[in-house]
Amino acid sequence: EEALKEGMLGLKGHRHLGGIRASIYNAVSQSDVEKLGEFMREFARKHS
C-alpha cells in the first residue's frame, strides 16, 4: 500500500517469508533506483 502511494508498482512480499523483491533492469533509471532505496530505508525505519 505504501509503495503504491509512492508510484511504485509490483513490490510485494513473499506470502510465507516476508521480505521484498524488486526487479531492476537496465531500463530503470538511476533516480528510480535511488527513490526505491530511500523508500526502503524509510519503510524499515517506520516498521522496525
mmCIF file as gemmi writes it, N, C-alpha and C atoms, coordinates in Angstrom:
data_model
loop_
_atom_site.group_PDB
_atom_site.id
_atom_site.type_symbol
_atom_site.label_atom_id
_atom_site.label_alt_id
_atom_site.label_comp_id
_atom_site.label_asym_id
_atom_site.label_entity_id
_atom_site.label_seq_id
_atom_site.pdbx_PDB_ins_code
_atom_site.Cartn_x
_atom_site.Cartn_y
_atom_site.Cartn_z
_atom_site.occupancy
_atom_site.B_iso_or_equiv
_atom_site.pdbx_formal_charge
_atom_site.auth_seq_id
_atom_site.auth_asym_id
_atom_site.pdbx_PDB_model_num
ATOM 1 N N . GLU Axp A 1 ? 0.82 -1.194 0 1 0 ? 1 A 1
ATOM 2 C CA . GLU Axp A 1 ? 0 0 0 1 0 ? 1 A 1
ATOM 3 C C . GLU Axp A 1 ? 0.864 1.259 0 1 0 ? 1 A 1
ATOM 4 N N . GLU Axp A 2 ? 1.881 1.269 0.843 1 0 ? 2 A 1
ATOM 5 C CA . GLU Axp A 2 ? 2.741 2.452 0.914 1 0 ? 2 A 1
ATOM 6 C C . GLU Axp A 2 ? 3.504 2.657 -0.387 1 0 ? 2 A 1
ATOM 7 N N . ALA Axp A 3 ? 3.951 1.564 -0.995 1 0 ? 3 A 1
ATOM 8 C CA . ALA Axp A 3 ? 4.68 1.663 -2.262 1 0 ? 3 A 1
ATOM 9 C C . ALA Axp A 3 ? 3.78 2.22 -3.354 1 0 ? 3 A 1
ATOM 10 N N . LEU Axp A 4 ? 2.539 1.783 -3.405 1 0 ? 4 A 1
ATOM 11 C CA . LEU Axp A 4 ? 1.604 2.294 -4.412 1 0 ? 4 A 1
ATOM 12 C C . LEU Axp A 4 ? 1.406 3.796 -4.273 1 0 ? 4 A 1
ATOM 13 N N . LYS Axp A 5 ? 1.349 4.281 -3.042 1 0 ? 5 A 1
ATOM 14 C CA . LYS Axp A 5 ? 1.197 5.722 -2.807 1 0 ? 5 A 1
ATOM 15 C C . LYS Axp A 5 ? 2.379 6.506 -3.367 1 0 ? 5 A 1
ATOM 16 N N . GLU Axp A 6 ? 3.535 5.853 -3.447 1 0 ? 6 A 1
ATOM 17 C CA . GLU Axp A 6 ? 4.746 6.484 -3.979 1 0 ? 6 A 1
ATOM 18 C C . GLU Axp A 6 ? 4.928 6.22 -5.469 1 0 ? 6 A 1
ATOM 19 N N . GLY Axp A 7 ? 3.937 5.56 -6.089 1 0 ? 7 A 1
ATOM 20 C CA . GLY Axp A 7 ? 4.003 5.29 -7.522 1 0 ? 7 A 1
ATOM 21 C C . GLY Axp A 7 ? 4.853 4.09 -7.89 1 0 ? 7 A 1
ATOM 22 N N . MET Axp A 8 ? 5.097 3.204 -6.925 1 0 ? 8 A 1
ATOM 23 C CA . MET Axp A 8 ? 5.901 2.008 -7.176 1 0 ? 8 A 1
ATOM 24 C C . MET Axp A 8 ? 4.975 0.812 -7.291 1 0 ? 8 A 1
ATOM 25 N N . LEU Axp A 9 ? 5.05 0.14 -8.431 1 0 ? 9 A 1
ATOM 26 C CA . LEU Axp A 9 ? 4.17 -0.989 -8.705 1 0 ? 9 A 1
ATOM 27 C C . LEU Axp A 9 ? 4.927 -2.306 -8.604 1 0 ? 9 A 1
ATOM 28 N N . GLY Axp A 10 ? 4.225 -3.367 -8.239 1 0 ? 10 A 1
ATOM 29 C CA . GLY Axp A 10 ? 4.795 -4.704 -8.266 1 0 ? 10 A 1
ATOM 30 C C . GLY Axp A 10 ? 5.709 -5.056 -7.11 1 0 ? 10 A 1
ATOM 31 N N . LEU Axp A 11 ? 5.719 -4.267 -6.054 1 0 ? 11 A 1
ATOM 32 C CA . LEU Axp A 11 ? 6.547 -4.603 -4.888 1 0 ? 11 A 1
ATOM 33 C C . LEU Axp A 11 ? 5.684 -5.375 -3.899 1 0 ? 11 A 1
ATOM 34 N N . LYS Axp A 12 ? 5.925 -6.663 -3.826 1 0 ? 12 A 1
ATOM 35 C CA . LYS Axp A 12 ? 5.152 -7.495 -2.912 1 0 ? 12 A 1
ATOM 36 C C . LYS Axp A 12 ? 6.105 -8.37 -2.122 1 0 ? 12 A 1
ATOM 37 N N . GLY Axp A 13 ? 5.717 -8.66 -0.9 1 0 ? 13 A 1
ATOM 38 C CA . GLY Axp A 13 ? 6.496 -9.573 -0.087 1 0 ? 13 A 1
ATOM 39 C C . GLY Axp A 13 ? 6.096 -11.011 -0.363 1 0 ? 13 A 1
ATOM 40 N N . HIS Axp A 14 ? 6.952 -11.928 0.018 1 0 ? 14 A 1
ATOM 41 C CA . HIS Axp A 14 ? 6.645 -13.353 -0.094 1 0 ? 14 A 1
ATOM 42 C C . HIS Axp A 14 ? 5.576 -13.69 0.936 1 0 ? 14 A 1
ATOM 43 N N . ARG Axp A 15 ? 4.549 -14.427 0.544 1 0 ? 15 A 1
ATOM 44 C CA . ARG Axp A 15 ? 3.425 -14.667 1.453 1 0 ? 15 A 1
ATOM 45 C C . ARG Axp A 15 ? 3.804 -15.466 2.695 1 0 ? 15 A 1
ATOM 46 N N . HIS Axp A 16 ? 4.879 -16.248 2.646 1 0 ? 16 A 1
ATOM 47 C CA . HIS Axp A 16 ? 5.275 -17.034 3.812 1 0 ? 16 A 1
ATOM 48 C C . HIS Axp A 16 ? 6.527 -16.493 4.498 1 0 ? 16 A 1
ATOM 49 N N . LEU Axp A 17 ? 7.405 -15.887 3.738 1 0 ? 17 A 1
ATOM 50 C CA . LEU Axp A 17 ? 8.693 -15.472 4.284 1 0 ? 17 A 1
ATOM 51 C C . LEU Axp A 17 ? 8.829 -13.981 4.506 1 0 ? 17 A 1
ATOM 52 N N . GLY Axp A 18 ? 7.93 -13.198 3.921 1 0 ? 18 A 1
ATOM 53 C CA . GLY Axp A 18 ? 8.056 -11.751 4.011 1 0 ? 18 A 1
ATOM 54 C C . GLY Axp A 18 ? 9.126 -11.247 3.059 1 0 ? 18 A 1
ATOM 55 N N . GLY Axp A 19 ? 9.733 -10.154 3.388 1 0 ? 19 A 1
ATOM 56 C CA . GLY Axp A 19 ? 10.769 -9.586 2.527 1 0 ? 19 A 1
ATOM 57 C C . GLY Axp A 19 ? 10.172 -8.893 1.318 1 0 ? 19 A 1
ATOM 58 N N . ILE Axp A 20 ? 11.02 -8.555 0.38 1 0 ? 20 A 1
ATOM 59 C CA . ILE Axp A 20 ? 10.591 -7.841 -0.815 1 0 ? 20 A 1
ATOM 60 C C . ILE Axp A 20 ? 11.516 -8.213 -1.963 1 0 ? 20 A 1
ATOM 61 N N . ARG Axp A 21 ? 10.977 -8.158 -3.154 1 0 ? 21 A 1
ATOM 62 C CA . ARG Axp A 21 ? 11.788 -8.388 -4.348 1 0 ? 21 A 1
ATOM 63 C C . ARG Axp A 21 ? 11.513 -7.257 -5.317 1 0 ? 21 A 1
ATOM 64 N N . ALA Axp A 22 ? 12.558 -6.635 -5.779 1 0 ? 22 A 1
ATOM 65 C CA . ALA Axp A 22 ? 12.452 -5.578 -6.785 1 0 ? 22 A 1
ATOM 66 C C . ALA Axp A 22 ? 13.305 -5.989 -7.976 1 0 ? 22 A 1
ATOM 67 N N . SER Axp A 23 ? 12.686 -6.105 -9.122 1 0 ? 23 A 1
ATOM 68 C CA . SER Axp A 23 ? 13.423 -6.429 -10.346 1 0 ? 23 A 1
ATOM 69 C C . SER Axp A 23 ? 13.903 -5.128 -10.969 1 0 ? 23 A 1
ATOM 70 N N . ILE Axp A 24 ? 15.199 -4.949 -11.005 1 0 ? 24 A 1
ATOM 71 C CA . ILE Axp A 24 ? 15.779 -3.709 -11.519 1 0 ? 24 A 1
ATOM 72 C C . ILE Axp A 24 ? 16.549 -4.05 -12.793 1 0 ? 24 A 1
ATOM 73 N N . TYR Axp A 25 ? 16.061 -3.554 -13.897 1 0 ? 25 A 1
ATOM 74 C CA . TYR Axp A 25 ? 16.652 -3.821 -15.203 1 0 ? 25 A 1
ATOM 75 C C . TYR Axp A 25 ? 17.304 -2.553 -15.749 1 0 ? 25 A 1
ATOM 76 N N . ASN Axp A 26 ? 17.975 -2.676 -16.875 1 0 ? 26 A 1
ATOM 77 C CA . ASN Axp A 26 ? 18.666 -1.534 -17.485 1 0 ? 26 A 1
ATOM 78 C C . ASN Axp A 26 ? 17.737 -0.367 -17.775 1 0 ? 26 A 1
ATOM 79 N N . ALA Axp A 27 ? 16.464 -0.65 -18.05 1 0 ? 27 A 1
ATOM 80 C CA . ALA Axp A 27 ? 15.527 0.42 -18.393 1 0 ? 27 A 1
ATOM 81 C C . ALA Axp A 27 ? 15.12 1.263 -17.184 1 0 ? 27 A 1
ATOM 82 N N . VAL Axp A 28 ? 15.467 0.831 -15.987 1 0 ? 28 A 1
ATOM 83 C CA . VAL Axp A 28 ? 15.133 1.576 -14.776 1 0 ? 28 A 1
ATOM 84 C C . VAL Axp A 28 ? 16.206 2.638 -14.562 1 0 ? 28 A 1
ATOM 85 N N . SER Axp A 29 ? 15.767 3.868 -14.377 1 0 ? 29 A 1
ATOM 86 C CA . SER Axp A 29 ? 16.73 4.966 -14.24 1 0 ? 29 A 1
ATOM 87 C C . SER Axp A 29 ? 17.418 4.947 -12.874 1 0 ? 29 A 1
ATOM 88 N N . GLN Axp A 30 ? 18.571 5.58 -12.818 1 0 ? 30 A 1
ATOM 89 C CA . GLN Axp A 30 ? 19.317 5.706 -11.561 1 0 ? 30 A 1
ATOM 90 C C . GLN Axp A 30 ? 18.466 6.41 -10.509 1 0 ? 30 A 1
ATOM 91 N N . SER Axp A 31 ? 17.74 7.443 -10.907 1 0 ? 31 A 1
ATOM 92 C CA . SER Axp A 31 ? 16.914 8.171 -9.939 1 0 ? 31 A 1
ATOM 93 C C . SER Axp A 31 ? 15.783 7.297 -9.397 1 0 ? 31 A 1
ATOM 94 N N . ASP Axp A 32 ? 15.234 6.409 -10.23 1 0 ? 32 A 1
ATOM 95 C CA . ASP Axp A 32 ? 14.197 5.495 -9.743 1 0 ? 32 A 1
ATOM 96 C C . ASP Axp A 32 ? 14.769 4.495 -8.74 1 0 ? 32 A 1
ATOM 97 N N . VAL Axp A 33 ? 15.98 4.018 -8.986 1 0 ? 33 A 1
ATOM 98 C CA . VAL Axp A 33 ? 16.633 3.101 -8.045 1 0 ? 33 A 1
ATOM 99 C C . VAL Axp A 33 ? 16.907 3.822 -6.73 1 0 ? 33 A 1
ATOM 100 N N . GLU Axp A 34 ? 17.347 5.063 -6.798 1 0 ? 34 A 1
ATOM 101 C CA . GLU Axp A 34 ? 17.59 5.848 -5.587 1 0 ? 34 A 1
ATOM 102 C C . GLU Axp A 34 ? 16.291 6.081 -4.827 1 0 ? 34 A 1
ATOM 103 N N . LYS Axp A 35 ? 15.209 6.342 -5.544 1 0 ? 35 A 1
ATOM 104 C CA . LYS Axp A 35 ? 13.896 6.528 -4.921 1 0 ? 35 A 1
ATOM 105 C C . LYS Axp A 35 ? 13.467 5.249 -4.203 1 0 ? 35 A 1
ATOM 106 N N . LEU Axp A 36 ? 13.687 4.099 -4.831 1 0 ? 36 A 1
ATOM 107 C CA . LEU Axp A 36 ? 13.355 2.822 -4.202 1 0 ? 36 A 1
ATOM 108 C C . LEU Axp A 36 ? 14.177 2.623 -2.934 1 0 ? 36 A 1
ATOM 109 N N . GLY Axp A 37 ? 15.464 2.911 -2.997 1 0 ? 37 A 1
ATOM 110 C CA . GLY Axp A 37 ? 16.324 2.771 -1.825 1 0 ? 37 A 1
ATOM 111 C C . GLY Axp A 37 ? 15.864 3.648 -0.676 1 0 ? 37 A 1
ATOM 112 N N . GLU Axp A 38 ? 15.51 4.877 -0.973 1 0 ? 38 A 1
ATOM 113 C CA . GLU Axp A 38 ? 15.023 5.795 0.059 1 0 ? 38 A 1
ATOM 114 C C . GLU Axp A 38 ? 13.705 5.289 0.643 1 0 ? 38 A 1
ATOM 115 N N . PHE Axp A 39 ? 12.817 4.807 -0.223 1 0 ? 39 A 1
ATOM 116 C CA . PHE Axp A 39 ? 11.55 4.251 0.249 1 0 ? 39 A 1
ATOM 117 C C . PHE Axp A 39 ? 11.802 3.078 1.2 1 0 ? 39 A 1
ATOM 118 N N . MET Axp A 40 ? 12.722 2.195 0.829 1 0 ? 40 A 1
ATOM 119 C CA . MET Axp A 40 ? 13.006 1.019 1.652 1 0 ? 40 A 1
ATOM 120 C C . MET Axp A 40 ? 13.617 1.405 2.996 1 0 ? 40 A 1
ATOM 121 N N . ARG Axp A 41 ? 14.515 2.388 3.004 1 0 ? 41 A 1
ATOM 122 C CA . ARG Axp A 41 ? 15.097 2.854 4.275 1 0 ? 41 A 1
ATOM 123 C C . ARG Axp A 41 ? 14.025 3.451 5.177 1 0 ? 41 A 1
ATOM 124 N N . GLU Axp A 42 ? 13.154 4.273 4.61 1 0 ? 42 A 1
ATOM 125 C CA . GLU Axp A 42 ? 12.089 4.905 5.39 1 0 ? 42 A 1
ATOM 126 C C . GLU Axp A 42 ? 11.093 3.857 5.892 1 0 ? 42 A 1
ATOM 127 N N . PHE Axp A 43 ? 10.766 2.887 5.048 1 0 ? 43 A 1
ATOM 128 C CA . PHE Axp A 43 ? 9.857 1.816 5.451 1 0 ? 43 A 1
ATOM 129 C C . PHE Axp A 43 ? 10.447 1.039 6.625 1 0 ? 43 A 1
ATOM 130 N N . ALA Axp A 44 ? 11.722 0.698 6.534 1 0 ? 44 A 1
ATOM 131 C CA . ALA Axp A 44 ? 12.386 -0.033 7.617 1 0 ? 44 A 1
ATOM 132 C C . ALA Axp A 44 ? 12.402 0.79 8.899 1 0 ? 44 A 1
ATOM 133 N N . ARG Axp A 45 ? 12.656 2.085 8.783 1 0 ? 45 A 1
ATOM 134 C CA . ARG Axp A 45 ? 12.672 2.95 9.966 1 0 ? 45 A 1
ATOM 135 C C . ARG Axp A 45 ? 11.301 2.967 10.638 1 0 ? 45 A 1
ATOM 136 N N . LYS Axp A 46 ? 10.242 3.084 9.849 1 0 ? 46 A 1
ATOM 137 C CA . LYS Axp A 46 ? 8.882 3.148 10.395 1 0 ? 46 A 1
ATOM 138 C C . LYS Axp A 46 ? 8.434 1.834 11.021 1 0 ? 46 A 1
ATOM 139 N N . HIS Axp A 47 ? 8.872 0.726 10.455 1 0 ? 47 A 1
ATOM 140 C CA . HIS Axp A 47 ? 8.325 -0.57 10.844 1 0 ? 47 A 1
ATOM 141 C C . HIS Axp A 47 ? 9.298 -1.437 11.638 1 0 ? 47 A 1
ATOM 142 N N . SER Axp A 48 ? 10.361 -0.841 12.151 1 0 ? 48 A 1
ATOM 143 C CA . SER Axp A 48 ? 11.331 -1.614 12.949 1 0 ? 48 A 1
ATOM 144 C C . SER Axp A 48 ? 11.123 -1.372 14.421 1 0 ? 48 A 1
